[in-house]
Amino acid sequence: MDYTDMIRDAWTYSRQGVLENSGRWIRLILALIPLAIPMNGYMMRIYRGETSAPEVDRWGRLFIDGLKLMIVAFIYAIPICIIWLLTYGAMMATVFSGHADSAAMAGWEPNIGLIMLMYLVEFIVALLMPVASIRFARSNRFFEAFRFGEILDQIRKIGWINYVIAIFLVAIIVAIPVTALIFVLLILGIFVGAITNFSLIAMLGILAVAILLFLLIFPIVMVFQARFWTRLYDSAAVPAA
C-alpha cells in the first residue's frame, strides 16, 4: 500500500477543496458551529467517493446526513460509555452528591481491568468506524454500519496490517496540528496570564482566539481524514454490499 500517495492525495484534496476555496472554507466553518452536525453530513459526501471536494450546499440534507452519522457513532460509543460508568460511576455519584471527602477520594482506586477493557473497546471501535461510516454513507442504510461480518471482510480485503498502519498513520498526522495548536495556546495563555495577572478579560480573549483557530483548522483536518479513509476503503477495490 502506497501510504505516501494516499497522504499526498488527501492533502491535495483538502488544500484545493478548502484552503484554496475561501467561500467553501467559510461555509465549512459555519457547518462546525451547530454541533458539527452539517460538517458530519459533508463528510458523508466525501465518503461517497467524490473525486474533488463537494460543494457545501443543500444544508437540510447536510443536517439530516450528519445527524444520522452521529447516531451511528453514538451507538458504537455505547459499550465505551457503559464501561466508563462501571469504572467511574460510583466515584462521580459520590462527588456530585456532595458527600465526597479527601479520605474517601484518596482511598478510591479504579478497576484496572475495566480500564484496560475500555481501552481495548475504544481501539476496536476506532478500527471499525471508518469502514462502518463509509458503508453507511454509500448505502444510506443504518444496518450497513453494523454488519460486522461485511465490515471485517472489507478490512481483510484491504489487508489487516495495511489497514491498522493506515489508521494509526492518519491519527498521528491529524493529531500533529491539533496538539501543536493546544501547546501554542497553552503557552500564550500562561504568558498573557502572567502579564495581566490572569484577568477575566484576558482569559476570555485567549478562549476566543482558541475557538477561532480551532474553527479555522478543523475543516481542513476533517476533510483530510475523510478523504484518506475513503481512499483506504476503496483500496480494496470491492464495493460495499
N, C-alpha and C positions, 0 to 999 in steps of 0.2 A: 504493500500500500504506500502510495506516494503522499506522505503527510505534508511535505513541503508544498506540493502543488495544491493540496486542499486548503492549507492555511493561506497561501497566496491568493487562491480563488475567493475565499471567504473575505479576505481583507479588501480585494479589488471590488467585490460585490458591495461591501458596506461603505467603502470610500466613494465609489461612484454613485451609490444609491442614497447616501446620507451626507457625507462630508462635502461632496461637490454639488449637492442639490439643497440649497438653503431652505427652499419652500417645504420640501419633504421633511427636512430635519426639524423645522419648527412644528410641523403637524405631528411628527412622532413625539416631540417633547410634550405637546398637548395631549397626545394619546397616553402618556405616562401618568398624567395628573389624576384622572378618575380611577385610582387604584390599579393603574396599568391594565385595566380590562381591555380597552381597544388595542393596546400595544400587543397583548397576547393574541388578539384577533389578527393583527398584522403578521405576527409570526406564523400563524396558521397559513396565511397566503404564501409565505416563503416555503413552508413545509410542503406545499402542494407542487413545488418544483418550478417556480417562476425563475426563468433564466436571468432576469435582471430584477432589481428591487421594484416591487409593485408600488402602485400609487397608494397614497393614504386617502381613500375616498370611501363612499358608502359606509358612513360611520355607524349606522344602525346594524349593518352586517358585522362590522368590526366588534361592536359591543356584544352581539349575540355569540359570535365565534369565540371571542375572548373569554366570555363567561363560561361557555362550555368547556374550554381548555382548562380554566381554573377549577372547575368542578372535577375534571379528571385528575388534576394534580392534588386536589383536596382528598379525593378517595384514596389515591396512592399514599397520602400522608397519614391516613387514619391509623395504620399499625404503629407508626412512629409516635404519634400523639398518645396512643394507649400505653406504650412502653414508657414514655416520658412521665405520664401521670402515675404509673405504677412506681416509678423511680423517685419522683419529686413531689407527688401529690400530697402526701402526708405532711411533708415539711411546709409546702406552700399553704395548706389549710391551717396549719398552726400559726404561721406568720400572719395571715390575713384575719385570723380570729382574734389577734391581739394578745394571745396567751404565750407567745414565744419569749423566752429569756435566754441570756447568754449561755447559761449552763446547758439548757436543752439543745441549743443550736450547736454548741461545741461537741456535744455527745452524739449528734446525728451524723450518720455515715451513709452515703448512697450505696445501693446494692451494685457491686462491681459487675456481677453477672448480667444484670439488666442493662447497665450502661454499655457493656460490650455488645449485647444483643441489639440495642438501639443503633449503635454504630454500624453493625452488620446489616440491619434492615435499611438504614439510610443509604448504604453502599449499593444494596440490591436495587432500591428504588431509583437511585441515580443512574444505574445501568439500564433499567427498563424504560425510564421516562422518555428518552429521545425517540426510540422506536415506537413506543406506545403513542406518543404525541403525533408523530408523522402518520402512523396508520389511521389514527382518528381524523386528522386533518384531511387526508386523501379520500377517506370513505364517508366522512361526516356521520359516522355511526358510533355511538358510545361503546358498544360492546367490543368494537375492534381494538379499543385501547386496553382491553382486559383479556384478550385471547392470548394467554401466556404461552401456549404451545407455539402459535404462529410467531409471536414476538421472539421467543428463544430460537426458533428456526431461522428467522431473519438474521439474528445476530450470528448464528452458526454459519450462515452463508457469507456474511461479511468476514468472519473469522474471529473467534473469541479474543485471541491475543491482539489482533489488529484493532478490534473494537475497544477493548479496555484501554489500550495505549492511546487511542484517539480521544476517548472521553477524558482521560487524565490530562492529555496534552492541551485540549481546548479549555479545560477547567483552569489549568495553570496560566494559560495565555490571558483568559478573561480576568483572572484574579490579579494580574500584574498592575493594570491601570487603576483598578478599584483600590487595591492595597496602597499603591503609591499615593493616590488621592487622599485616602484616610490619613496616611502618615503626614503628608504636607499640611492638611487641615489641623491635625493634632499639634504639630509644631507651631503653626500660625496661631492657633488658639492659645497655646501656652505663652507665646511671645506677646501677643496683643493683651492677654490677660494680665501678664506681669506689668506691662506699661500702664494699663488702665485700672489696675487693682481689681480685675475681674468684674468690671461694671456690667450691669444687666444689658445696657445698650450695646456694649462691645461684643458680648457673648451672643446677643441676638443677631448682630451683624455677621459674626462668624457663621452662625447657623444658616443665615440667609445665603451666604456665599457657598456654603457646603451644599445646600439644596439646589442652587443654581448649577453648580458644577456637576453634580450627580445627574441632573436633568439633561445636561449637555452631553455627558459621556454615555449614559445608559442606552440611548437609542443605537449608538454605534456598536456597543458591546453586544446588545441583544440581537441585532441584525447579523453581526458576525457569527455568533453562536448558532443562530437558526440556520444560516447558510451552511456552516460547517457540518452540523448534524444532518442536514438534507443531503449533502454530498456523501457523507458517511453511509447513510441509509441506501442511497442509490448505488453505492459501490458494489452492492450485492447483485445489481442488475436483475433483480427479481421484484415485480410489483407486489404491493400488499394484496393479500387475499380479500 
